[in-house]
Amino acid sequence: MIKRLLTSQKYLVLGVLLMLSFSDSFAQDVQLRFNARGFITTPSSGSSDEQFCTSATSNLRFVISNDGTVPVTLTATSVIVTLTVSGNTFLDGSTVATNVFDGSGGNPVTIPATGSSGIFTWPSALQFANSGVTTVAVSVAASGTTEGGAGFADNSTSYQITVLPNPVTPVLTSNFGTGTINICQGDTVVFSTTVDSAEEYEFWRTNLGQPPVLLSPKQFSNSLSTNGLNDGDVITVVSYFTTGNCGRNGTSPITVNVFSAPNGSIASNTVACYGDTVTFTASDLNGNLNPLFEFYEGTNLVQASSTTSVYTSNPVLADNFSVTVRTWNSATATLCYDEDTINIRLNSVTGTNQISNTATAVCADVAPPKFNSDQVFTPERFAEGATLVHQWQSREIGGTFGDISIAATNTFYTPSALTTTTAFRRLSYAKFLGVQCTTSVASATSNIVTLTFVPSPSPNLTSNATNLTLCIGDDLVLDGSSSTGASSYQFYKNATPVPSFNPTSTSTLTIGSATLLDGDIITLRTYADASGTGCFLEVSFTLRINSLTGANTIGSSVNDCFGDVPDPLTSISTPTIDRFLDGSGAVLSYQWETRTGTDPFGEIASPAGRNETYTPTAIVSTTRVFRRKIISTFNGLECTSFSNEISITVDPAPTANLVSVNTACVSDTVLFTASGGDLYEFFRNGISVSAGVTTATNTITFSDLINLERVNVEVTDSAGCKALSDTVTMTMLTVPAAAISSGVALDIVCSGEYPTFTAGPVVAGYTYEFFVNNSPQTTGVSGNSFDSNAVSNTMVLGTSNIISVRVSNGASCTDTASLTLFVNSLTGANSISASQTVCAGGTPLQLIGLSNPTADSAVATIGYQWQNRETGTTFNDINGATSADYSPTAIGTTTFYRRLVYAGLNTIVCPGSEAIATSNVVTVTVDTNAVPVIGFTSGLPSNVLCKGSSVTFDASATTGAASFTFYIQNIEIRGLSAVNTYTPPPAVLGALNDFDVIRVRANSSVGTSCYAEQSIVLRINEQSNNNNIATSQATVCLGSLPALLTGPVVTGSSTAVISYQWQSKTSTSTFIDIDFAAAQNFQPSALVTTTVFRRNVISTLLSATCIESSNLVTITGVDEANPTISFQRVGPLGPIPLTFCTGDSISVQATSSLTGSSYAFSVNGGAVLLTNTTGVFTPTNFAPWNLPLGSMASGDTIDVLITSPGGCSVTSSLTLTENRITALALTTTATTICIGDLPPVLRAPVSTSSGT
């Protein structure tokens, strides 16, 4: 049916897509035009017409123009459109389609005349059966009319489309199957399609009516892996061609049922003790309602799937015991499960737990000996940190064992004193990863050791020592009679029994003071029995001695002068208080005592009488006696020491006299003489000259008295009484202050100089006397001056001279002044050497001081200054040339040299004239020849010479030289010659050493006065020992592995690097390196022919390589491979089967195709029984098979080792089978019958055999 979409004056649009089919005709003439591609608007025209896929459709829309003058009304007529296809067919296989467009349906349509047009749409989309370029021809006609104008020639046109292929329909599969698959949550599902012609794929997921979700963009792979699927997901696939984007939906979608996955867990202890059972608890952390649990020990199922989540293992007997639980998410134990494993470590020990004690019985209050650890367990997990934990236990008789809490967790245990018989044991547990196995005391315990308790008596010891302290010299009285339970006693001093070594019934003892020392340990040991054996107890105390060491001596004058206060009583020696010195706390105190006549001593009141010394305060007028008492108070005990006694007697005083002049010159010596006593002490201006010391000398002199000084004397008589003399007051006259000057700096003159000396002070009436080295001088003296030049011809001065002057004031008072005059002089000649000739630009030899002057003064220093000049010039100092010798620098013209020598004393330098200081002059003449330029080489890399190799030292590159001299280590080795090379002969070459210096001297072409030198340090690359290799097997069978090739370690020169390279060759080849054979020794592989080996030792020194080859070792290969071997059992007539009857004699024959082979036979892998060259062996000739009860048995194997003449061997074996019948004895009911009687039945048991 045609629907009118739009009408206008110009065109008509028909909007329904219909197949074109023509019927009816116009009643009048029309003129339709449809003759160009442009009349087809869909598909549009272009360089390439529309493309679409075989599964798609194509719309057709076109325009028909009415060029006639008569309108075309489709209600009156119709338009017939025909489509003709070429290059393809429609989907139903046809190539032609027709459609009639009319005005039916109540909507008249008219195509106006004269250039108007109508738009038509084919009623359905076009679809084609095949791919490829398709041409569609479209023709139109109006029914019931005649075609005017050009007729039907302009009523048709055509267009092309390209139909692209669609891929083959993809079939979807997965690794879980097709259709509906069941998976666990999180499972990875791999979807894949059949591999077809498609080039790209899309995977889609649809769930519960939701819009499809693209799982992946287009991809080249035909498979997709995902683990994010949801329950109810439907997975589909679309395949595409990349050209045209043609695709095809896949068939067989896959529906996914996703079941929740369990999240299993298992918990238990991770460390078990030996024999423990371990309880494992499983759970599903995802909270499934009905999970099932399966338990495995290792890979063995030990508890089938059930809702029971607890499993108790078998006893753990081995380390790394693993239990696995499989947690299922459903009651059927199918599909989804989770596995979790726990590995149990075994905490166990090995060995024995053994203790011991050296004691079996222990006395009361006596600590038993330490328990010994004889044997101790070893934790089996020790290497992983397991430790051993100990707990000691004890029990009394009838009690139970309990832990010992204090210090009883160590390997050893020292018990405290017992109060009853006690048993001990040690529990030892392994502790691993924090777990300590204490489940079984029986397995942890050691043996039990019992210590028997023996009671002891109770000692009590008293003595006469106050607070256990005696004064020195007191005896010690001991009393143990108050002890209880004691029958015998033994006293000890410092662990030594006193008075005897055996206990007695006596409970008291007195120890003499002579044997007692401070700190002595006094012990009473009481025994319960009279014999002094068995258990005992002791009581001890430490005796302290309150002692004083040293003399208590006092001193004082025993006589006092009348009217004097006695001198202090001094302490000459005070004894030391021993208990104070050792820090024990003794207290020292003093008490002075006095008496007259025979009266008792009385104490002198404090404080004067309580000091170490005592000074009397009253004048003594009669004889009195004094002494000092020293008290040591220690531990509440006072002990005393009395000093010697001092008696003081009163004597009369002496009369003192002093005689002397009272006028003298300053510095004069004045004598003073005293009398009236036995001892004298002189005083100057009231001060004791002898610092309080009196002597028997009654005279004294003074040389330093000054005006109005006072001198007196105190005399002491034989009784010690003293008296002072009258005072002498001195009048002292002034002495001149002499001075002298030389007039020269530092009083130093050079040799030959004589200064004028001037004395002072210049005072009218003074006189002056001059002396040289104590010799008086009159010549040259005038008043206060002395001109020494006046006596220069007679006076001899040394290096050091004393010049003095004595000045007098005319009143017999004189003074002397002096100075030391030093003479700075030299001794010896100043000469140098030597004149020489050098090349132009050459360096002269060193100028040597042949004779060097010395300084006469020991403190003077020698200085040098070298000078030079050229012809026509004056001498000038050479900067820095101040040594005894001088090495000139290179010169270009003849030069003159001299040396000045000076002596320096302080800052005075002598002599003062260069003419006096100079040496002889030497001349260095310059030769006009130039110095040769040396080119010198060894031709060796890095100047390294391989030991034994030759070398040529080459100076041929030298210019300006006419002759050459060669040196080795500064020894001339090749004399002057025009030859500029040197090749050491063998004798010299062999004597060269590492680091030798080779030197060449190149002499000028005119003469040898000009030369140049150059050296080479030669390194010798040599090896320390012989490179000899060896093998223990010179012949091997081809295909066999030879013995190791060995060689010594070789060392090289200093810093040389040694390496090895093994080489081999056959008889017709040359030596080549063996790959990877760079070690000291070499293991050859199996040989295929006779091979020669050698080892190259490579010594590399400073990048220079030297190679030394070893001796040659030839390993001969013997071609004895695959000989023909025969080994069989034989009889007299040849080979027989390998089955034998019991007791048969057996012989075997072995043969080899290699003549001269030997045969070694053994049975069942035992020792060789026979070796021969015949190959025949009869084992039944050898024990044990030749014994009456011995024979070959079924299954015995006879072995033969066949060794060929070249040493190659091969083995072969025969296994024999025994045909054995075991016959048993006949039996009967009677062995004796009467004549005529029927014998009883003879019965034979069924015999057995190895056969049939």
Summary of the structure (lengths in Angstrom):
residues: 1252
radius of gyration: 71.1
end to end distance: 106.4
largest distance: 205.0
contacts: 3782
relative contact order: 0.03
helix: 4%
strand: 47%
